Amino acid sequence: MLPAALGLSLALAVAPTWAERADRLQPMHIEADALRYDDARQTSVFTGNVVITKGTIVIRGQQVEVRQDAQGNQFGTITGTPQRRAFFRQKREGLDEYIEGEALRIDYDGQTETVRFTDQAVLRRYRGTALNDEARGALIVYNGTTETFTVDGGGSAARTPDNPSGRVRAMLTPPPPADAPAPATGAPAPLQPSIQMEPRR
């Protein structure tokens, strides 16, 4: 349990929108320095500058363990380091918006479309290329089906140089007026502040 956890539940939009639905049906492409497959446990462990794409989903980490159940649902545990945290990004259905997050550990559940960010967690929403919302805490759970997330602060146990109090921190931008110009489109926002991984040589 997180000590003195602070809960914050935020809806990402008034109208119902969801994570990109087609992602569930896309194949998972993985690059890594090494792979260990365990047939008995039906798991694959990728290590070393792991990069995964699945439709609009992008995952990066130092180690990724992938498991698939009998129904074809995929589950992943992504771990990073304080210098290069694990990373997750996905487009929102029908919108030029992206959700991305970082943490020392990320757990992805393809069956429930839930992503759990643990330890030094950050979640951001981009409209076009502009950062719109950001939340920080010890634990963030993002539900791609309902487009909601919760953020828990970890108190003194979760203090970092970026967050010396260990409490939940959030920056929320109000929706633009109806007559406002559309957000900038084009290439997705930079995958920041993660460090870009060099391609294998």
C-alpha positions in Angstrom: 0.0 0.0 0.0 1.2 3.5 -0.7 1.5 5.6 2.5 -1.0 8.4 2.8 -2.0 7.9 -0.8 -3.8 10.7 -2.5 -6.4 9.6 -5.1 -7.1 11.7 -8.1 -9.5 10.5 -10.8 -9.7 12.5 -14.0 -11.8 12.0 -17.1 -9.9 13.0 -20.3 -12.8 14.3 -22.2 -16.5 15.1 -21.7 -17.6 13.1 -24.8 -16.9 9.4 -24.7 -13.7 8.6 -26.7 -11.4 5.6 -26.3 -7.9 4.4 -27.0 -7.4 3.4 -30.6 -9.7 0.3 -31.0 -7.8 -1.2 -33.9 -4.7 -1.7 -31.8 -6.1 -4.8 -30.2 -6.1 -6.6 -33.5 -2.6 -5.5 -34.6 0.5 -7.8 -34.4 3.1 -7.0 -31.8 6.5 -6.1 -33.3 9.5 -6.3 -30.9 13.2 -5.4 -31.2 15.7 -6.1 -28.4 19.3 -7.2 -27.8 18.3 -10.6 -26.4 15.2 -12.9 -26.0 14.5 -15.7 -23.5 11.4 -17.8 -24.2 9.8 -20.1 -21.5 7.4 -22.5 -23.2 6.1 -23.9 -19.8 5.1 -20.4 -18.6 4.3 -19.2 -22.1 6.3 -16.0 -21.6 9.0 -14.2 -23.6 11.5 -12.0 -21.9 13.2 -9.3 -24.0 16.2 -7.4 -22.7 18.4 -4.5 -23.8 16.9 -1.4 -25.4 13.5 -3.1 -26.1 11.2 -1.3 -28.5 7.6 -2.6 -29.1 5.0 -1.4 -31.5 1.4 -2.6 -31.8 -0.7 -0.4 -34.0 -0.4 3.1 -32.5 1.0 1.7 -29.3 4.7 2.3 -28.6 6.5 0.7 -25.7 10.1 1.1 -24.6 12.1 -0.4 -21.7 15.3 -2.1 -20.6 13.4 -5.3 -20.1 9.9 -6.5 -21.3 8.2 -9.7 -20.3 5.3 -10.6 -22.6 2.6 -13.2 -21.9 -0.4 -14.3 -24.0 -3.3 -16.2 -22.7 -5.4 -18.9 -24.5 -7.8 -16.2 -25.7 -5.0 -14.3 -27.4 -5.0 -11.4 -24.8 -1.5 -10.0 -24.4 0.1 -8.8 -21.1 3.4 -7.1 -20.6 5.6 -5.9 -17.8 8.1 -3.2 -18.8 10.9 -2.1 -16.6 13.3 0.8 -16.9 15.9 2.6 -14.9 15.9 6.0 -13.2 18.0 7.3 -16.1 15.7 5.8 -18.7 12.3 5.0 -17.4 9.9 2.6 -19.1 7.7 4.3 -21.7 4.1 3.7 -23.1 2.3 5.7 -25.8 -1.1 5.3 -27.6 -3.3 7.3 -29.9 -6.9 8.1 -28.8 -9.7 6.8 -31.1 -10.8 9.3 -33.8 -8.7 12.2 -32.4 -5.4 13.8 -33.1 -4.5 13.1 -29.4 -2.0 10.8 -27.7 -1.6 9.5 -24.2 1.9 8.7 -23.0 3.4 7.8 -19.7 6.6 6.8 -18.0 7.6 5.0 -14.8 10.2 2.6 -13.5 7.7 -0.2 -14.1 4.7 -0.4 -16.4 2.2 -3.2 -16.5 0.1 -3.5 -19.7 -3.2 -5.6 -19.6 -4.5 -6.1 -23.2 -7.7 -7.8 -21.9 -8.9 -4.9 -19.8 -6.9 -2.2 -21.8 -5.4 -1.0 -18.5 -1.9 0.4 -18.1 -0.4 0.6 -14.6 2.6 3.0 -14.1 4.5 2.4 -10.9 7.2 4.5 -9.2 8.2 7.9 -10.6 5.1 7.8 -12.7 4.1 10.5 -15.3 1.1 10.6 -17.6 0.6 13.1 -20.4 -2.0 13.9 -23.0 -1.0 15.7 -26.2 -3.4 17.5 -28.5 -1.6 17.4 -31.8 1.9 18.3 -30.9 1.0 20.4 -27.8 1.1 19.1 -24.3 -2.4 19.5 -22.8 -2.4 17.6 -19.5 0.2 16.1 -17.2 0.0 14.2 -13.9 2.7 12.9 -11.6 2.6 10.5 -8.7 3.8 7.2 -7.3 1.2 5.1 -9.0 -1.0 6.0 -12.1 -3.6 3.6 -13.5 -4.9 4.4 -17.0 -8.0 2.7 -18.3 -8.1 2.9 -22.1 -11.7 1.8 -22.3 -13.2 4.4 -20.1 -10.5 7.1 -20.8 -10.0 7.7 -17.1 -7.0 7.4 -14.8 -6.2 7.6 -11.1 -3.1 9.0 -9.6 -1.8 8.1 -6.1 0.9 10.1 -4.3 3.3 8.1 -2.1 4.1 10.6 0.5 7.7 10.7 1.8 8.5 7.3 0.3 7.9 8.7 -3.2 9.9 11.9 -3.0 12.1 12.6 -6.0 14.1 15.7 -7.1 11.2 16.5 -9.4 8.6 16.1 -6.7 10.2 16.7 -3.2 6.9 16.4 -1.4 5.9 13.0 -2.9 2.3 14.3 -3.4 0.2 14.1 -6.6 1.0 16.9 -9.1 -1.2 17.7 -12.1 -1.5 20.3 -14.8 -4.9 20.3 -16.5 -5.8 22.5 -19.5 -9.4 23.4 -20.0 -11.0 22.4 -23.3 -10.7 25.0 -26.0 -13.7 27.2 -26.9 -16.0 25.9 -29.6 -14.7 28.7 -32.0 -11.0 28.1 -31.3 -8.8 27.0 -34.2 -8.1 23.3 -34.4 -4.8 22.1 -32.7 -1.7 21.7 -34.8 -1.6 18.4 -36.7 1.2 16.5 -38.2 3.8 14.3 -36.6 3.0 13.1 -33.1 4.6 15.1 -30.2 8.2 14.2 -29.5 8.5 11.1 -27.2 9.8 13.2 -24.3 11.5 13.3 -21.9 12.6 9.8 -22.6 16.0 9.3 -24.1 15.8 8.1 -27.7 17.2 4.6 -28.1 19.8 4.1 -30.8 18.9 1.5 -33.4 20.8 -1.8 -33.3 23.9 -1.9 -35.5 
